[in-house]
Amino acid sequence: MVKGNLFEKVFFLLNFESKEKSTIMFRTIEDFLNAWSYENQVTETLLRQLTDNSLNQKVYDEGRSLGQLVWHIAGSIPEILNRAGLELDEIDDSLDAPQSADELRQAFSKAADQVKEQVLAKWLDSELENEVNMYGEMWSKGKILTVLILHQAHHRGQLTVLMRQAGLVVTGVYGPAKEEWSSMGMTAAK
C-alpha cells in the first residue's frame, strides 16, 4: 500500500519519473500554454452545458456531486500551482461547492486565466527542469505543468459521465461525442 496523500498515491502509481529525468513534461512555456488553452476551451465548453439543477448529480451516494467535482477541478488549479511557488487566488474545494453553475464556471475560468498570467510572469523555459518539492517528491516545473493538465483531463472524464447521467449534452474533447457523429454524416461508434 502506498502511503501519503491522494496526489502522492496517484503519481507513485503512474511512475512519472524515470531514473534520470522526467520524460513526461513540458519543455517550453509556449507548448504548455498552447495545450492549456485547448484543455480549458474544452472544459469550458462542457461547463457551459451545466444547469443549477444538474449540480447534485452523483454516481453513488458517497461520491462527489457534479457541482463538487467542478469545484475540485477549479480548486486544484491554484492548489497545485501555489504549492509550486506561483500565486493564484485560492479556492477551498474542501468547502461545499456553490449551487450555481454560473459561479462554478466563473471560478474555473478565473483560475485557468491566472495560470497563464502567473506562468508567463514567473517561469522561464530554462527553469522548467528545475525541481520543486511537491507532495513529498521533487518534481520538475515542466512535470508540474503536465500533471496540472492530466489532473484536469482525469476529472473531466468523470464530469462527462455525471453530465450524461444528468441528461446534459456532452461535447467531444479529444474526438467527437456520440451526438456529434451524425453532424459529420457518420454513425457513432459502438
C-alpha positions as CSV (number, residue, x, y, z in Angstrom):
1,M,0.0,0.0,0.0
2,V,1.4,3.4,-1.0
3,K,1.3,5.9,1.9
4,G,0.7,9.6,1.5
5,N,-2.0,11.9,0.3
6,L,-4.0,11.3,-2.9
7,F,-1.6,13.1,-5.2
8,E,1.4,11.1,-3.8
9,K,-0.5,7.8,-4.3
10,V,-1.7,8.6,-7.9
11,F,1.7,9.8,-9.1
12,F,3.6,6.9,-7.4
13,L,1.3,4.5,-9.3
14,L,1.8,6.4,-12.5
15,N,5.6,6.2,-12.0
16,F,6.1,9.5,-13.7
17,E,9.8,9.7,-13.0
18,S,12.4,7.8,-14.9
19,K,15.6,7.1,-13.1
20,E,17.2,10.0,-14.9
21,K,14.9,12.9,-15.8
22,S,11.2,13.3,-16.1
23,T,10.2,12.1,-19.5
24,I,6.7,13.4,-19.4
25,M,7.0,17.1,-19.0
26,F,6.6,20.4,-20.8
27,R,9.9,21.8,-22.0
28,T,8.7,25.2,-23.2
29,I,6.2,27.7,-21.7
30,E,4.7,28.2,-25.2
31,D,4.0,24.4,-25.6
32,F,2.3,24.4,-22.2
33,L,0.2,27.5,-22.9
34,N,-1.0,26.0,-26.2
35,A,-2.0,22.8,-24.5
36,W,-3.5,24.7,-21.6
37,S,-5.6,26.9,-23.9
38,Y,-7.1,23.9,-25.7
39,E,-7.7,22.0,-22.4
40,N,-9.5,24.9,-20.9
41,Q,-11.6,25.6,-24.0
42,V,-13.0,22.1,-24.0
43,T,-13.6,22.1,-20.2
44,E,-15.4,25.5,-20.5
45,T,-17.5,24.1,-23.4
46,L,-18.6,21.3,-21.1
47,L,-19.2,23.6,-18.2
48,R,-21.5,25.8,-20.3
49,Q,-23.9,22.8,-20.5
50,L,-24.3,22.7,-16.7
51,T,-27.5,23.8,-15.1
52,D,-28.1,24.6,-11.4
53,N,-30.4,21.5,-11.3
54,S,-27.7,19.2,-12.6
55,L,-25.1,20.1,-9.9
56,N,-26.4,17.4,-7.4
57,Q,-25.9,14.5,-9.8
58,K,-23.8,11.7,-8.3
59,V,-22.8,8.2,-9.4
60,Y,-23.1,6.9,-5.9
61,D,-24.2,8.3,-2.6
62,E,-20.6,8.8,-1.2
63,G,-19.3,10.2,-4.5
64,R,-18.7,13.8,-5.4
65,S,-21.7,15.6,-6.9
66,L,-21.3,17.2,-10.3
67,G,-21.0,20.6,-8.7
68,Q,-18.4,19.4,-6.1
69,L,-16.4,17.8,-8.9
70,V,-16.3,21.1,-10.9
71,W,-15.4,22.9,-7.6
72,H,-12.5,20.4,-7.2
73,I,-11.3,20.9,-10.8
74,A,-11.3,24.7,-10.2
75,G,-9.7,24.5,-6.7
76,S,-7.0,22.1,-7.7
77,I,-5.5,24.6,-10.2
78,P,-4.3,27.1,-7.5
79,E,-3.7,24.3,-5.0
80,I,-1.1,22.7,-7.3
81,L,0.5,25.8,-8.7
82,N,0.7,27.7,-5.4
83,R,2.5,24.7,-3.9
84,A,4.9,25.2,-6.8
85,G,5.6,28.8,-5.9
86,L,3.1,30.7,-8.1
87,E,0.4,33.0,-6.6
88,L,-3.1,32.2,-7.8
89,D,-6.3,33.1,-5.8
90,E,-7.0,30.1,-3.6
91,I,-10.3,28.1,-3.8
92,D,-11.0,25.9,-0.9
93,D,-12.5,22.9,-2.6
94,S,-13.0,21.2,0.8
95,L,-15.9,23.5,1.3
96,D,-19.3,22.9,-0.3
97,A,-19.5,23.9,-3.9
98,P,-21.6,26.9,-4.9
99,Q,-25.0,25.8,-6.1
100,S,-24.8,28.0,-9.1
101,A,-23.5,26.6,-12.4
102,D,-22.5,30.2,-13.4
103,E,-20.5,30.6,-10.2
104,L,-18.7,27.4,-10.8
105,R,-17.9,28.3,-14.4
106,Q,-16.6,31.7,-13.3
107,A,-14.4,30.1,-10.6
108,F,-12.9,27.7,-13.1
109,S,-12.3,30.4,-15.8
110,K,-10.7,32.8,-13.3
111,A,-8.3,30.1,-12.0
112,A,-7.5,29.0,-15.6
113,D,-6.8,32.5,-16.7
114,Q,-4.5,33.1,-13.7
115,V,-2.4,30.1,-14.7
116,K,-1.4,31.8,-18.0
117,E,-0.7,35.1,-16.2
118,Q,1.4,33.5,-13.4
119,V,3.4,31.1,-15.6
120,L,4.3,33.9,-18.1
121,A,5.3,36.3,-15.4
122,K,7.3,34.0,-13.2
123,W,8.7,31.0,-15.1
124,L,11.1,30.7,-18.0
125,D,11.7,27.8,-20.4
126,S,15.2,27.5,-18.9
127,E,13.6,26.8,-15.4
128,L,11.2,24.0,-16.4
129,E,13.7,21.4,-15.4
130,N,14.2,23.0,-12.0
131,E,12.7,20.9,-9.3
132,V,10.2,21.9,-6.6
133,N,9.0,19.8,-3.6
134,M,5.5,18.6,-4.5
135,Y,3.7,16.3,-2.2
136,G,6.9,14.9,-0.7
137,E,8.6,14.4,-4.0
138,M,10.9,16.5,-6.2
139,W,9.1,17.4,-9.4
140,S,10.4,19.5,-12.3
141,K,8.3,22.6,-13.1
142,G,7.7,21.0,-16.5
143,K,6.2,17.9,-14.8
144,I,4.0,20.1,-12.6
145,L,2.5,21.7,-15.7
146,T,1.9,18.2,-17.2
147,V,0.3,17.0,-14.0
148,L,-1.9,20.1,-13.9
149,I,-3.3,19.2,-17.4
150,L,-3.6,15.5,-16.7
151,H,-5.4,16.1,-13.4
152,Q,-8.0,18.2,-15.3
153,A,-8.4,15.7,-18.0
154,H,-8.8,12.9,-15.5
155,H,-11.7,14.7,-13.7
156,R,-13.2,16.0,-17.0
157,G,-13.7,12.3,-17.9
158,Q,-15.7,11.8,-14.7
159,L,-17.5,15.1,-15.4
160,T,-18.8,13.8,-18.7
161,V,-20.2,10.6,-17.1
162,L,-22.1,12.7,-14.5
163,M,-23.3,15.0,-17.2
164,R,-24.7,12.1,-19.2
165,Q,-26.5,10.8,-16.1
166,A,-27.9,14.2,-15.5
167,G,-29.3,14.3,-19.1
168,L,-27.0,17.1,-20.3
169,V,-25.4,17.4,-23.7
170,V,-21.8,16.2,-23.7
171,T,-19.4,17.6,-26.3
172,G,-16.3,15.9,-27.7
173,V,-12.9,16.6,-26.1
174,Y,-10.3,14.5,-28.0
175,G,-12.8,13.3,-30.6
176,P,-16.5,13.6,-31.3
177,A,-19.1,12.7,-28.7
178,K,-21.8,10.3,-29.6
179,E,-24.2,13.0,-30.7
180,E,-21.6,14.8,-32.8
181,W,-21.0,11.9,-35.2
182,S,-24.3,12.4,-37.0
183,S,-23.4,16.1,-37.7
184,M,-20.4,14.7,-39.5
185,G,-22.6,12.4,-41.6
186,M,-21.3,9.3,-39.8
187,T,-22.8,6.7,-37.4
188,A,-21.5,6.8,-33.9
189,A,-19.0,4.0,-33.0
190,K,-20.4,1.2,-30.8
